């Protein structure tokens, strides 16, 4: 974690609590849990949101501003301490300006047809899994005039799937799941019957067995209901 413990914004403090909880949990083996760096420009919340409105035509809803953090990224990677586990998690959360004003997915993953290529030109990745190498990531659909950009989940095998939540809600649930691989499918209209989802479903089942005991301050009822609906 960063040595700067002067967290100025509420979401920073919540992330610091989450990273601390990961490190103190005996049920998990944590290989990474840290904040990135803070730049003078990206640390100025007013400047950031004025820049997004000016440069990307994004006049964002207050909920997004309420989840602002100054760090260029927030990272975590962990797995269950139990043998033969499917419970693994990763967070690679980018700064809101770097996400929304950055390069589109089209630069790295063009797409296979005109519709997909057009979509990929609008998608900006903000949460990734580079260490786990799952090929899964979350992206914002950036179009001029958007106030609350759509969140899409990207799976190299399934393609891009719209999620049933916005950016602020995504960041809230990320703290509860600690980045458990595949938690995003609980908010996607896609089935778990495909054999490719076997390990994902196993990890989510294990999460809902372990986390209510390990992190009793969080409510996992909604996640449990959503998993049951999809199995």
C-alpha positions as CSV (number, residue, x, y, z in Angstrom):
1,X,0.0,0.0,0.0
2,X,1.0,3.6,-0.4
3,X,2.8,5.2,2.5
4,X,0.6,8.2,2.1
5,X,-2.2,7.6,4.6
6,X,-3.7,11.0,4.3
7,X,-6.7,9.9,2.2
8,X,-8.6,13.0,1.2
9,X,-11.6,11.5,-0.4
10,X,-14.2,9.0,1.0
11,X,-13.6,6.3,-1.7
12,X,-9.9,6.4,-1.1
13,X,-10.5,5.7,2.6
14,X,-12.9,2.9,1.7
15,X,-10.3,1.4,-0.6
16,X,-7.6,1.7,2.1
17,X,-9.9,-0.3,4.4
18,X,-10.5,-2.9,1.8
19,X,-6.8,-3.4,1.1
20,X,-6.1,-3.6,4.9
21,X,-8.9,-6.2,5.3
22,X,-7.3,-8.3,2.5
23,X,-3.9,-8.2,4.1
24,X,-5.3,-9.1,7.6
25,X,-7.5,-12.0,6.4
26,X,-6.1,-15.4,7.3
27,X,-8.3,-17.1,4.7
28,X,-6.5,-15.3,1.8
29,X,-3.0,-15.1,0.5
30,X,-2.3,-11.6,-0.9
31,X,0.5,-11.0,-3.4
32,X,-0.4,-7.3,-4.1
33,X,-2.5,-4.7,-2.3
34,X,-1.4,-1.1,-3.0
35,X,-2.2,2.3,-4.2
36,X,-0.4,3.8,-7.2
37,X,1.0,7.4,-7.5
38,X,-0.7,10.8,-7.3
39,X,0.0,13.5,-9.8
40,X,-0.7,17.2,-9.2
41,X,-3.1,17.3,-12.2
42,X,-5.1,14.1,-11.5
43,X,-5.2,14.8,-7.8
44,X,-7.3,18.0,-8.4
45,X,-10.9,16.8,-8.4
46,X,-12.3,20.1,-9.8
47,X,-9.8,20.1,-12.6
48,X,-10.4,16.5,-13.5
49,X,-14.2,16.8,-13.9
50,X,-13.9,20.2,-15.7
51,X,-11.4,18.5,-18.1
52,X,-13.8,15.6,-18.7
53,X,-16.6,18.0,-19.5
54,X,-14.4,20.1,-21.8
55,X,-12.3,17.4,-23.5
56,X,-14.8,14.5,-23.7
57,X,-18.2,16.3,-23.4
58,X,-18.9,14.3,-20.2
59,X,-21.0,16.2,-17.6
60,X,-21.0,13.4,-15.0
61,X,-23.5,12.7,-12.3
62,X,-22.6,13.6,-8.7
63,X,-22.4,9.8,-7.8
64,X,-19.3,9.5,-10.0
65,X,-17.6,12.5,-8.4
66,X,-18.4,11.0,-4.9
67,X,-16.3,8.0,-5.9
68,X,-13.3,10.0,-6.9
69,X,-9.8,8.9,-6.0
70,X,-6.5,10.7,-6.8
71,X,-4.3,7.6,-7.4
72,X,-3.4,6.7,-10.9
73,X,-4.5,3.1,-10.0
74,X,-5.5,0.9,-7.1
75,X,-4.3,-2.7,-7.3
76,X,-4.8,-6.0,-5.5
77,X,-4.2,-9.7,-6.3
78,X,-5.0,-12.5,-4.0
79,X,-6.2,-16.1,-3.8
80,X,-7.7,-18.4,-1.1
81,X,-5.2,-19.9,1.3
82,X,-7.1,-23.3,0.9
83,X,-5.6,-25.9,-1.4
84,X,-7.4,-26.7,-4.7
85,X,-9.2,-23.4,-4.6
86,X,-11.1,-21.6,-7.3
87,X,-11.4,-18.4,-5.2
88,X,-9.1,-15.8,-6.8
89,X,-9.3,-12.1,-7.1
90,X,-7.7,-9.2,-8.8
91,X,-8.3,-5.4,-9.0
92,X,-6.5,-3.0,-11.3
93,X,-8.6,0.1,-11.0
94,X,-7.6,3.1,-13.1
95,X,-8.1,6.8,-12.3
96,X,-11.4,8.2,-13.6
97,X,-9.7,10.6,-16.0
98,X,-7.3,8.0,-17.3
99,X,-10.2,5.7,-17.9
100,X,-12.7,8.1,-19.6
101,X,-10.2,10.2,-21.6
102,X,-7.8,7.4,-22.5
103,X,-7.4,5.2,-25.5
104,X,-10.4,3.1,-26.6
105,X,-10.5,-0.7,-26.6
106,X,-10.4,-0.5,-30.4
107,X,-6.6,0.2,-30.2
108,X,-5.9,-3.2,-28.6
109,X,-9.0,-5.3,-29.5
110,X,-10.4,-4.2,-32.8
111,X,-13.5,-6.4,-32.9
112,X,-14.7,-9.0,-35.4
113,X,-17.5,-7.2,-37.3
114,X,-18.7,-3.6,-37.9
115,X,-21.0,-3.5,-34.9
116,X,-18.4,-4.8,-32.5
117,X,-15.7,-2.5,-34.0
118,X,-18.0,0.5,-33.5
119,X,-18.7,-0.5,-29.9
120,X,-15.0,-1.0,-29.1
121,X,-14.3,2.5,-30.3
122,X,-16.5,3.8,-27.5
123,X,-15.2,1.5,-24.7
124,X,-12.5,2.6,-22.2
125,X,-11.1,-0.1,-19.8
126,X,-11.1,1.0,-16.2
127,X,-10.7,-2.3,-14.2
128,X,-8.5,-5.1,-15.6
129,X,-6.9,-8.5,-14.7
130,X,-3.4,-8.3,-16.1
131,X,-1.8,-10.4,-13.4
132,X,-4.4,-13.2,-13.5
133,X,-4.4,-13.2,-17.3
134,X,-8.1,-14.0,-17.5
135,X,-8.8,-11.7,-20.5
136,X,-11.6,-10.2,-18.5
137,X,-12.0,-6.5,-17.8
138,X,-14.6,-3.8,-17.2
139,X,-15.0,-0.8,-19.5
140,X,-17.0,2.4,-19.7
141,X,-18.9,3.3,-22.9
142,X,-17.9,6.8,-23.6
143,X,-20.1,8.9,-25.9
144,X,-20.3,12.7,-26.0
145,X,-23.1,14.0,-23.7
146,X,-23.1,11.0,-21.4
147,X,-23.7,11.8,-17.8
148,X,-23.5,8.2,-16.4
149,X,-21.6,6.1,-18.9
150,X,-22.7,2.5,-19.4
151,X,-20.5,-0.2,-17.8
152,X,-19.6,-3.2,-20.0
153,X,-17.8,-6.4,-19.1
154,X,-15.4,-7.8,-21.6
155,X,-14.6,-11.5,-21.9
156,X,-12.2,-12.5,-24.7
157,X,-14.4,-15.6,-25.3
158,X,-17.9,-14.1,-24.8
159,X,-17.2,-10.6,-26.1
160,X,-18.6,-7.4,-24.5
161,X,-21.6,-7.7,-22.2
162,X,-23.6,-4.8,-20.8
163,X,-23.8,-4.7,-17.0
164,X,-26.9,-3.9,-15.0
165,X,-25.2,-1.2,-12.9
166,X,-23.3,2.1,-13.3
167,X,-19.8,3.2,-12.6
168,X,-20.5,4.2,-8.9
169,X,-22.3,1.0,-8.1
170,X,-19.5,-1.0,-9.7
171,X,-17.0,0.6,-7.5
172,X,-19.1,-0.1,-4.4
173,X,-19.5,-3.8,-5.2
174,X,-15.9,-4.1,-6.1
175,X,-15.1,-3.4,-2.4
176,X,-17.5,-6.1,-1.2
177,X,-16.2,-8.7,-3.6
178,X,-12.6,-7.7,-3.3
179,X,-12.3,-8.2,-7.1
180,X,-13.2,-11.9,-7.0
181,X,-12.8,-13.1,-10.6
182,X,-16.1,-13.1,-12.4
183,X,-18.2,-11.3,-9.9
184,X,-19.3,-9.0,-12.7
185,X,-21.3,-11.9,-14.3
186,X,-23.7,-11.6,-11.4
187,X,-24.8,-8.3,-13.0
188,X,-24.8,-9.5,-16.6
189,X,-27.6,-11.1,-18.6
190,X,-25.6,-14.2,-19.4
191,X,-26.0,-17.8,-18.3
192,X,-23.7,-20.0,-16.1
193,X,-24.7,-23.2,-17.9
194,X,-21.8,-22.9,-20.4
195,X,-18.9,-25.2,-19.4
196,X,-16.6,-22.1,-19.6
197,X,-18.3,-20.7,-16.5
198,X,-17.6,-23.7,-14.3
199,X,-14.5,-22.3,-12.6
200,X,-16.1,-18.8,-12.3
201,X,-19.2,-20.3,-10.7
202,X,-17.0,-22.3,-8.3
203,X,-15.1,-19.2,-7.3
204,X,-18.2,-17.2,-6.7
205,X,-19.8,-20.1,-4.6
206,X,-16.6,-20.2,-2.5
207,X,-16.6,-16.4,-2.1
208,X,-20.1,-16.5,-0.7
209,X,-19.1,-19.2,1.7
210,X,-15.9,-17.6,2.9
211,X,-16.5,-13.8,2.7
212,X,-19.5,-13.5,5.1
213,X,-17.4,-15.1,7.7
214,X,-14.2,-13.2,6.9
215,X,-15.8,-9.8,6.3
216,X,-18.9,-9.7,8.5
217,X,-19.3,-6.0,8.1
218,X,-20.6,-6.5,4.5
219,X,-23.9,-7.8,3.4
220,X,-23.7,-10.6,0.8
221,X,-27.4,-11.4,0.5
222,X,-27.9,-9.7,-2.9
223,X,-24.8,-11.4,-4.4
224,X,-26.1,-14.8,-3.1
225,X,-29.5,-14.2,-4.6
226,X,-28.0,-13.2,-8.0
227,X,-25.8,-16.3,-8.1
228,X,-28.7,-18.6,-7.3
229,X,-30.7,-17.0,-10.1
230,X,-28.0,-17.8,-12.6
231,X,-27.1,-21.4,-11.7
